[in-house]
Amino acid sequence: MRTILQWTGLTLAALIALATPAAARPACADRQQGLDVVYCLMPVLEQADDALNVRYGALRAKLPPPRRTALKADELAWLRWRDSACTRHDGSRLFVDLACAIAMTEAHARFLAARYRACVASSCSDLDFYNTQDGTGPDVGPQLMGYPANSRYRGPDAGYIAVYTHDDRNVLYPVGGGIYVAGFIRLRGRYEGRIFRPDGYATADISADRNFKALTDALFPGHPGGTWAGGDTGGFVTPGLAH
């Protein structure tokens, strides 16, 4: 369990300290459970937020105006994700998991720093496509990778769909269950949260659509079992980089 704050309105009403201080944050290992842990963790969260803002500002400064707008939208989506993962409401009370918020904020700051380095190295091409998983799992650092993609459509309101196959040759990576990702295709469409929906398909299953199957087979040949498309990115794509 983690150290959790409980607020009623804007007033600190109670603290649920179900973790040892060491489990909550190594830097606070010498503190006792209770408010002492909270007072130790709050500055850590503030410092993490400050570092995140610095990384965000540095990356934003390197981007042209349209990309800045997309980056801002992506960061707002990430903030909502962090809030949903690290807080919960119980009536008028708000519970905040400080350890969760610190871990996610620090991981995302490192991720933005990696995106900045990759952006500078690639002249911030808006065709860059990234694995952006930087969640609360084991801290192995941001997993930032550029993947090859078919980017013939270069207009606005675009995103990427993944192309899957059962063939393990000439693929990017496995996703489990004998399924592999062969590549990506950039299409016109829109994001709903972190899920991309191609234009004209709404919530239809594009993996079963014959036209999509013909398209993916033509663009990614060499897979005897064929290929199929998936529009649900499952949080794998950063929406800001797909616009």
C-alpha positions in Angstrom: 0.0 0.0 0.0 1.1 3.6 -0.5 0.9 6.8 1.5 -2.4 8.5 0.7 -3.7 12.0 1.6 -7.3 12.8 2.2 -8.7 16.3 1.7 -12.2 17.5 2.5 -12.6 20.5 0.2 -9.3 22.4 0.5 -8.7 21.4 4.1 -6.4 18.5 5.1 -8.8 16.3 7.1 -7.1 13.0 7.7 -4.1 10.9 6.5 -4.2 7.2 5.7 -0.7 6.0 6.1 -0.8 2.3 5.2 2.8 2.1 4.0 6.0 2.3 5.7 7.9 5.6 4.9 10.6 3.6 3.1 8.0 2.0 0.8 6.5 5.4 0.1 9.8 7.1 -0.7 13.4 6.2 0.1 14.2 9.9 0.9 11.6 9.8 3.6 12.7 6.5 5.2 13.7 8.2 8.5 10.2 9.7 9.0 7.4 8.2 11.0 4.0 7.3 9.7 1.5 10.1 9.6 1.7 13.8 8.8 5.5 13.7 9.1 5.6 11.5 5.9 3.2 13.9 4.2 5.3 16.9 4.9 8.3 15.0 3.6 6.6 13.9 0.4 4.9 17.1 -0.6 8.1 19.0 -1.5 9.3 15.9 -3.5 6.1 16.1 -5.6 6.5 19.9 -6.0 10.1 19.3 -7.2 9.0 16.6 -9.6 6.3 18.9 -11.0 8.9 21.7 -11.5 11.2 19.3 -13.3 8.3 18.2 -15.5 7.5 21.8 -16.4 11.1 22.5 -17.4 11.2 19.4 -19.6 7.9 20.3 -21.2 9.0 23.9 -21.9 12.3 22.8 -23.5 10.5 20.4 -25.8 7.8 22.9 -26.6 10.4 25.6 -27.6 11.8 23.3 -30.3 8.4 22.7 -32.0 6.5 24.8 -34.6 3.1 26.2 -33.5 0.9 23.3 -34.8 3.1 20.8 -32.9 3.0 22.9 -29.8 -0.8 22.7 -29.8 -0.6 19.0 -30.2 2.0 18.6 -27.5 -0.2 20.6 -25.1 -3.2 18.4 -25.8 -1.1 15.3 -25.2 0.2 16.7 -21.9 -3.3 17.5 -20.7 -4.3 14.0 -21.6 -1.3 12.7 -19.5 -2.3 14.8 -16.5 -5.8 13.4 -16.6 -4.3 9.9 -16.7 -2.0 10.6 -13.7 -5.0 12.1 -11.8 -7.2 9.1 -12.5 -4.4 6.7 -11.5 -3.3 8.5 -8.3 -6.5 10.0 -6.9 -10.0 8.8 -6.0 -13.1 10.6 -4.7 -15.3 9.5 -1.8 -18.2 11.9 -1.7 -16.8 15.3 -0.9 -13.4 13.9 0.0 -10.4 13.5 -2.3 -7.8 10.9 -1.7 -4.3 11.5 -3.2 -1.7 8.8 -3.5 1.5 10.9 -3.2 3.9 8.0 -4.0 2.0 7.2 -7.2 1.9 10.9 -8.3 5.7 11.3 -7.6 6.6 8.1 -9.5 4.5 9.0 -12.5 5.6 12.6 -12.6 9.3 11.7 -12.4 8.9 9.0 -15.1 7.1 11.4 -17.4 9.8 14.1 -16.9 12.4 11.6 -18.0 10.3 10.6 -20.9 10.0 14.3 -22.1 13.7 14.7 -21.8 14.2 11.6 -24.0 11.6 13.0 -26.5 13.6 16.3 -26.5 16.8 14.5 -27.4 15.1 12.5 -30.1 13.4 15.6 -31.4 16.7 17.5 -31.7 18.3 14.6 -33.4 15.6 14.3 -36.0 14.9 18.0 -36.5 11.5 17.4 -34.8 10.0 15.7 -37.9 6.3 15.5 -37.4 6.4 12.0 -39.0 8.2 10.7 -35.9 6.3 7.8 -34.3 7.1 6.8 -30.7 6.4 4.2 -28.2 5.4 6.4 -25.3 4.9 3.9 -22.4 6.2 5.6 -19.2 3.8 4.2 -16.6 4.1 3.2 -13.0 5.7 -0.2 -13.6 9.3 -1.1 -12.8 11.4 2.0 -13.4 13.5 1.2 -16.4 13.4 4.7 -17.8 11.3 6.0 -20.7 10.9 3.6 -23.5 11.3 5.9 -26.5 11.7 4.3 -29.9 11.2 5.5 -33.4 9.3 3.0 -35.5 9.0 2.8 -39.3 5.6 3.8 -40.6 3.9 4.3 -43.9 3.1 8.0 -43.8 1.7 8.8 -47.2 -1.1 10.8 -45.7 0.4 14.0 -44.3 -2.6 16.2 -43.7 -4.3 17.3 -40.5 -6.3 15.2 -38.0 -4.2 12.1 -38.5 -3.1 9.3 -36.5 -1.5 5.8 -36.7 -3.1 2.3 -36.8 -1.0 -0.8 -36.1 -0.7 -3.6 -38.6 -0.7 -7.1 -37.1 0.4 -10.5 -38.3 0.9 -14.0 -37.0 4.1 -14.3 -38.9 7.2 -13.7 -36.7 9.4 -12.7 -39.6 10.1 -9.1 -40.6 8.2 -7.6 -37.7 8.8 -4.9 -35.1 7.9 -6.6 -31.8 5.5 -9.2 -30.3 2.3 -8.3 -28.5 1.5 -11.7 -27.1 -0.6 -14.7 -28.1 1.4 -15.3 -31.3 0.6 -11.9 -32.6 3.2 -9.4 -33.9 3.2 -5.8 -35.0 4.5 -5.5 -38.6 4.3 -1.7 -38.9 2.0 1.3 -38.8 -0.1 3.3 -41.3 -0.9 7.0 -40.9 -4.5 7.9 -41.7 -7.0 10.7 -41.4 -9.1 10.3 -38.3 -9.3 11.5 -34.7 -8.3 10.5 -31.2 -10.9 9.8 -28.5 -8.7 9.9 -25.4 -5.8 7.7 -26.4 -7.7 5.6 -29.0 -7.4 6.5 -32.7 -10.5 6.0 -34.9 -10.0 6.3 -38.7 -12.5 8.5 -40.5 -15.6 6.8 -41.8 -15.4 3.8 -39.4 -16.6 5.2 -36.1 -16.6 2.2 -33.8 -16.6 -0.4 -36.6 -14.1 -3.3 -36.4 -11.5 -2.3 -39.0 -9.6 -5.6 -38.4 -12.5 -7.4 -40.1 -12.9 -5.0 -43.0 -11.8 -6.4 -46.4 -10.6 -3.1 -47.7 -8.3 -2.6 -44.8 -7.0 -6.1 -45.1 -6.2 -5.5 -48.7 -4.5 -2.3 -47.8 -2.3 -3.8 -45.1 -1.4 -6.8 -47.2 -0.3 -4.5 -50.0 1.7 -2.1 -47.8 3.3 -4.9 -45.7 3.9 -7.9 -48.0 5.8 -11.0 -47.2 3.6 -12.4 -44.4 2.1 -15.7 -45.6 -0.7 -15.6 -43.0 -1.7 -12.1 -44.0 -2.1 -9.0 -42.0 -4.8 -7.0 -40.4 -5.3 -3.5 -38.9 -6.1 -2.3 -35.4 -7.4 1.2 -34.7 -7.2 0.9 -30.9 -3.8 2.0 -29.9 -4.4 1.2 -26.3 -2.3 4.1 -25.1 0.7 3.1 -27.1 0.7 6.1 -29.3 1.2 9.7 -28.1 -1.6 11.6 -29.8 0.4 14.8 -30.0 3.0 13.2 -32.2 0.4 11.9 -34.6 -1.0 15.2 -35.7 
